[in-house]
Amino acid sequence: MTNQKQFEVVAIVGPTASGKTALSIKMAKEFNGEIINGDSMQIYRGLDIGTAKITEEEMEGVPHHLLDIKEPTESFSVAEYQKLVREKIAEIQGRGRLPIIVGGTGLYVQAVLFDFQFTEEKVDEETRQAYYEELEQIGPQAMHERLVKLDPETAKTIHPNNTRRVIRALEMIELTGVSKAREEFNRGSIPLYNHLIIGLDMDREKLYERINLRVDIMMEKGLLEEVKSLYDRGIRDVQSVQAIGYKELYAYFDGKLTLDEAIEDLKQNSRRYAKRQLTYFRNKMDVQWIGNNWSEIIKFSKLFGY
């Protein structure tokens, strides 16, 4: 990274509820930028309140890209995201503007900025079906324990109840002989753009207070009704509704939790997710950490030629 010329791409990252959206609007206005969504769940239509998706009013006229591009029943991969964002970066630069990626999905941001190459996963329907039949017989915990034996590093990153990812990891080992953890380790780390990654951080206790308050505000804005609409459409067992804010309320509608228990789980899972986000950004990328303070961002940015 160098400060000899203006950056080609800027990313604003940080944990949930750290203030990325509001600061991104100010930055886009200050530096003639356009914003690219960097959140894996905001690509879905109908997942608005629970993903804290920016509203038309909040955009204040700043162009936003890659929001609402998929139906909640569709799958979406980091490889697809990588391709779409790199195309958007070229388009925005072609207009003489600054691309600003904003979001908390670390792998998505990293895959765009560096020379990540994704192995095209082979799919054998017979193998997959066999795994799912076995899952019905022995349950998710036993399937996850098998993954622990074959690929312990990957197993650490997947919850036993996330059976789709467990089975995909087992498939990779059987069909390619390469563990998912090894495949990810072999991905490139060479930057493709002269970029700056700004990370928003704050006192952990204050962040957790903001997360809890955000959940309360989401409920007031109609999160329960938003999730019920998806639930009533029969949308189940797909990538979108595994998101935090949706899976907890699905458990409520399934009668597994009371509403108060579901809301408490939502807050707790959001706090845990924030902790994982911070760990990822600190371990995987060269992030310039600053406080959630606009004057600090302006001062910092001017050091790099803006």
C-alpha positions as CSV (number, residue, x, y, z in Angstrom):
1,M,0.0,0.0,0.0
2,T,1.3,3.4,-0.8
3,N,0.3,7.0,-0.3
4,Q,1.9,8.3,-3.5
5,K,-1.4,8.5,-5.4
6,Q,-5.1,8.5,-4.7
7,F,-6.6,5.1,-4.0
8,E,-8.4,3.2,-6.7
9,V,-10.8,1.6,-4.3
10,V,-11.8,2.3,-0.7
11,A,-13.5,-0.2,1.6
12,I,-15.3,0.7,4.9
13,V,-15.5,-2.3,7.1
14,G,-16.3,-3.0,10.7
15,P,-18.7,-4.9,13.0
16,T,-22.5,-4.7,12.7
17,A,-23.9,-1.5,14.2
18,S,-20.6,0.3,14.1
19,G,-21.9,3.1,11.9
20,K,-20.6,2.2,8.5
21,T,-23.6,3.3,6.5
22,A,-23.8,6.8,7.8
23,L,-20.1,7.4,7.4
24,S,-20.1,5.9,3.9
25,I,-22.6,8.5,2.7
26,K,-20.5,11.3,4.0
27,M,-17.4,9.9,2.5
28,A,-19.1,9.3,-0.9
29,K,-20.2,13.0,-1.0
30,E,-16.8,14.3,0.1
31,F,-14.8,12.2,-2.4
32,N,-17.1,11.9,-5.4
33,G,-17.8,8.2,-4.7
34,E,-20.4,5.5,-5.4
35,I,-21.1,2.8,-2.9
36,I,-21.0,-0.9,-3.5
37,N,-22.7,-3.2,-1.1
38,G,-20.3,-5.4,0.9
39,D,-22.9,-7.3,2.9
40,S,-23.7,-10.9,1.9
41,M,-27.4,-10.7,3.0
42,Q,-28.3,-7.2,1.6
43,I,-28.2,-8.7,-1.9
44,Y,-31.6,-10.3,-1.2
45,R,-34.9,-8.6,-1.9
46,G,-37.3,-8.5,1.0
47,L,-34.5,-8.8,3.7
48,D,-34.5,-5.1,4.6
49,I,-35.1,-4.4,8.2
50,G,-33.2,-7.4,9.5
51,T,-30.1,-6.6,7.4
52,A,-30.2,-2.9,8.2
53,K,-30.4,-2.2,4.5
54,I,-30.0,1.5,3.7
55,T,-33.2,3.2,2.6
56,E,-33.7,5.4,-0.4
57,E,-34.0,8.4,1.9
58,E,-30.8,7.5,3.7
59,M,-28.9,7.3,0.4
60,E,-29.2,11.0,0.0
61,G,-28.8,10.7,-3.7
62,V,-25.6,8.7,-3.6
63,P,-25.6,5.8,-6.1
64,H,-25.6,2.3,-4.5
65,H,-24.9,-0.9,-6.2
66,L,-25.6,-4.7,-5.7
67,L,-28.5,-4.3,-3.3
68,D,-31.7,-6.4,-3.9
69,I,-30.2,-8.3,-6.8
70,K,-31.4,-11.8,-5.7
71,E,-34.7,-13.4,-4.7
72,P,-34.5,-14.9,-1.2
73,T,-34.9,-18.3,-2.7
74,E,-31.7,-18.0,-4.8
75,S,-28.2,-18.9,-3.8
76,F,-25.3,-16.6,-4.0
77,S,-21.6,-17.3,-3.8
78,V,-18.5,-15.2,-3.0
79,A,-17.2,-16.0,-6.5
80,E,-20.2,-14.5,-8.1
81,Y,-19.9,-11.5,-5.8
82,Q,-16.2,-11.1,-6.7
83,K,-17.1,-11.0,-10.5
84,L,-20.0,-8.5,-10.1
85,V,-18.1,-6.1,-7.8
86,R,-15.0,-6.0,-10.0
87,E,-17.2,-5.1,-13.0
88,K,-18.8,-2.4,-10.9
89,I,-15.5,-1.0,-9.8
90,A,-14.5,-0.7,-13.5
91,E,-17.8,1.1,-14.3
92,I,-17.5,3.5,-11.5
93,Q,-13.9,4.3,-12.3
94,G,-14.9,4.8,-15.9
95,R,-17.2,7.6,-14.7
96,G,-14.2,9.2,-12.9
97,R,-15.6,8.4,-9.5
98,L,-14.3,6.5,-6.4
99,P,-15.7,3.0,-5.7
100,I,-16.4,2.6,-2.0
101,I,-17.2,-0.9,-0.8
102,V,-19.2,-0.8,2.4
103,G,-20.1,-3.8,4.5
104,G,-19.2,-6.3,7.2
105,T,-18.7,-9.5,5.2
106,G,-14.9,-9.8,5.4
107,L,-14.5,-12.6,2.9
108,Y,-16.5,-10.8,0.2
109,V,-14.3,-7.6,0.6
110,Q,-11.1,-9.6,0.7
111,A,-12.0,-11.7,-2.4
112,V,-12.5,-8.5,-4.5
113,L,-9.4,-6.6,-3.4
114,F,-7.0,-9.6,-3.7
115,D,-6.2,-12.2,-6.3
116,F,-8.5,-14.8,-4.9
117,Q,-9.1,-17.7,-7.3
118,F,-12.0,-20.0,-6.4
119,T,-11.8,-23.7,-7.2
120,E,-14.8,-24.7,-9.1
121,E,-16.4,-27.2,-6.8
122,K,-17.4,-30.4,-8.4
123,V,-20.9,-31.6,-7.7
124,D,-21.9,-35.2,-7.7
125,E,-25.6,-35.5,-7.1
126,E,-25.3,-39.1,-5.9
127,T,-22.7,-38.2,-3.4
128,R,-24.7,-35.3,-2.1
129,Q,-27.9,-37.3,-1.8
130,A,-26.0,-40.0,0.1
131,Y,-24.8,-37.4,2.6
132,Y,-28.3,-36.0,3.1
133,E,-29.7,-39.5,3.6
134,E,-27.0,-40.2,6.1
135,L,-27.7,-36.9,7.8
136,E,-31.3,-38.1,8.3
137,Q,-30.1,-41.2,10.0
138,I,-27.3,-40.0,12.3
139,G,-28.1,-36.3,12.8
140,P,-26.1,-33.1,12.4
141,Q,-23.8,-33.6,15.4
142,A,-22.4,-36.9,14.1
143,M,-21.9,-35.4,10.6
144,H,-20.0,-32.5,12.0
145,E,-17.8,-34.9,14.1
146,R,-16.9,-36.7,10.9
147,L,-15.8,-33.4,9.4
148,V,-13.8,-32.7,12.6
149,K,-11.8,-35.9,11.9
150,L,-11.3,-35.2,8.2
151,D,-10.8,-31.5,8.2
152,P,-10.5,-30.0,11.7
153,E,-9.6,-26.5,10.6
154,T,-12.8,-26.2,8.5
155,A,-14.9,-27.8,11.1
156,K,-13.9,-25.0,13.6
157,T,-15.6,-22.5,11.3
158,I,-18.9,-24.3,10.7
159,H,-21.6,-24.8,13.3
160,P,-22.9,-28.4,13.5
161,N,-26.4,-27.2,12.7
162,N,-25.2,-25.6,9.4
163,T,-25.6,-28.9,7.7
164,R,-25.5,-27.4,4.2
165,R,-21.9,-26.2,4.8
166,V,-20.9,-29.3,6.6
167,I,-22.0,-31.5,3.7
168,R,-20.3,-29.2,1.2
169,A,-17.0,-29.5,3.1
170,L,-17.3,-33.3,3.2
171,E,-18.0,-33.3,-0.5
172,M,-14.9,-31.3,-1.3
173,I,-12.7,-33.8,0.6
174,E,-14.3,-36.8,-1.1
175,L,-14.4,-35.4,-4.6
176,T,-11.2,-33.3,-4.8
177,G,-9.0,-34.7,-2.0
178,V,-8.4,-31.1,-0.8
179,S,-9.8,-29.8,2.5
180,K,-11.8,-26.6,2.3
181,A,-9.4,-25.0,4.8
182,R,-6.4,-25.9,2.6
183,E,-8.2,-24.6,-0.5
184,E,-8.9,-21.3,1.3
185,F,-5.3,-21.1,2.6
186,N,-4.0,-21.4,-1.0
187,R,-6.0,-18.4,-2.2
188,G,-4.0,-15.4,-3.3
189,S,-3.0,-12.5,-1.1
190,I,-1.7,-10.2,-3.8
191,P,-3.6,-6.9,-3.9
192,L,-5.2,-6.1,-7.3
193,Y,-6.0,-2.5,-6.6
194,N,-4.2,0.4,-4.9
195,H,-6.7,0.3,-2.1
196,L,-7.5,1.6,1.4
197,I,-9.5,-0.4,4.0
198,I,-10.9,1.8,6.8
199,G,-12.1,-0.1,9.8
200,L,-14.6,1.4,12.3
201,D,-14.1,0.3,15.9
202,M,-15.3,1.4,19.3
203,D,-15.3,0.3,22.9
204,R,-16.7,-3.3,23.1
205,E,-19.3,-2.4,25.7
206,K,-20.6,0.6,23.7
207,L,-20.8,-1.6,20.6
208,Y,-22.8,-4.2,22.3
209,E,-25.2,-1.5,23.6
210,R,-25.6,-0.3,20.1
211,I,-26.3,-3.8,18.8
212,N,-29.0,-4.4,21.5
213,L,-30.6,-1.0,20.7
214,R,-30.5,-1.8,17.0
215,V,-32.4,-5.0,17.5
216,D,-35.1,-3.2,19.6
217,I,-35.4,-0.6,16.8
218,M,-35.7,-3.3,14.2
219,M,-38.5,-4.9,16.1
220,E,-40.3,-1.5,16.3
221,K,-39.8,-1.0,12.6
222,G,-41.6,-4.3,11.8
223,L,-38.9,-7.0,11.7
224,L,-41.4,-9.6,13.0
225,E,-43.8,-8.8,10.1
226,E,-40.9,-8.9,7.6
227,V,-39.8,-12.4,8.7
228,K,-43.4,-13.6,8.9
229,S,-43.9,-12.6,5.3
230,L,-40.9,-14.8,4.3
231,Y,-42.1,-17.6,6.6
232,D,-45.6,-17.5,5.1
233,R,-44.2,-17.8,1.6
234,G,-42.7,-21.1,2.6
235,I,-39.2,-19.9,2.2
236,R,-37.1,-22.3,4.3
237,D,-33.8,-24.1,4.3
238,V,-32.2,-21.6,2.0
239,Q,-29.2,-19.3,2.4
240,S,-31.1,-16.1,2.9
241,V,-33.1,-17.0,6.0
242,Q,-30.1,-18.4,7.8
243,A,-29.1,-14.8,8.4
244,I,-29.1,-13.5,11.9
245,G,-32.4,-11.8,12.5
246,Y,-34.3,-14.3,10.4
247,K,-33.3,-17.7,11.8
248,E,-34.1,-16.7,15.4
249,L,-37.6,-15.5,14.4
250,Y,-38.2,-18.6,12.3
251,A,-37.6,-20.6,15.5
252,Y,-40.3,-18.5,17.1
253,F,-42.8,-19.1,14.3
254,D,-41.9,-22.8,14.5
255,G,-42.9,-22.8,18.2
256,K,-39.4,-23.6,19.4
257,L,-38.9,-20.3,21.2
258,T,-41.0,-17.6,22.8
259,L,-40.8,-14.2,21.2
260,D,-38.7,-12.9,24.1
261,E,-36.3,-15.8,23.8
262,A,-36.0,-15.3,20.0
263,I,-35.2,-11.6,20.5
264,E,-32.6,-12.4,23.2
265,D,-31.0,-15.0,20.9
266,L,-31.0,-12.4,18.1
267,K,-29.1,-9.9,20.3
268,Q,-26.7,-12.5,21.5
269,N,-26.0,-13.9,18.0
270,S,-25.5,-10.4,16.7
271,R,-22.9,-9.6,19.5
272,R,-21.1,-12.9,18.7
273,Y,-21.1,-12.1,15.0
274,A,-19.6,-8.6,15.7
275,K,-16.8,-10.3,17.6
276,R,-16.2,-12.7,14.7
277,Q,-16.2,-9.8,12.3
278,L,-13.5,-7.9,14.2
279,T,-11.4,-11.1,14.5
280,Y,-11.6,-11.6,10.8
281,F,-10.7,-8.1,9.8
282,R,-7.8,-7.9,12.2
283,N,-6.3,-11.3,11.1
284,K,-7.0,-11.3,7.4
285,M,-6.5,-7.7,6.1
286,D,-4.4,-4.6,6.5
287,V,-7.1,-2.4,8.0
288,Q,-6.6,1.2,9.1
289,W,-8.6,1.3,12.3
290,I,-10.2,4.6,13.3
291,G,-13.0,5.6,15.6
292,N,-16.5,6.3,14.4
293,N,-15.7,9.9,13.9
294,W,-16.2,11.9,10.7
295,S,-13.5,14.5,11.4
296,E,-11.0,11.7,12.1
297,I,-11.8,10.1,8.7
298,I,-11.4,13.5,6.9
299,K,-8.1,14.1,8.6
300,F,-6.9,10.5,7.9
301,S,-8.0,10.6,4.3
302,K,-6.1,13.9,3.6
303,L,-2.9,12.2,4.5
304,F,-3.4,10.0,1.4
305,G,-3.9,12.7,-1.2
306,Y,-7.6,13.4,-1.0
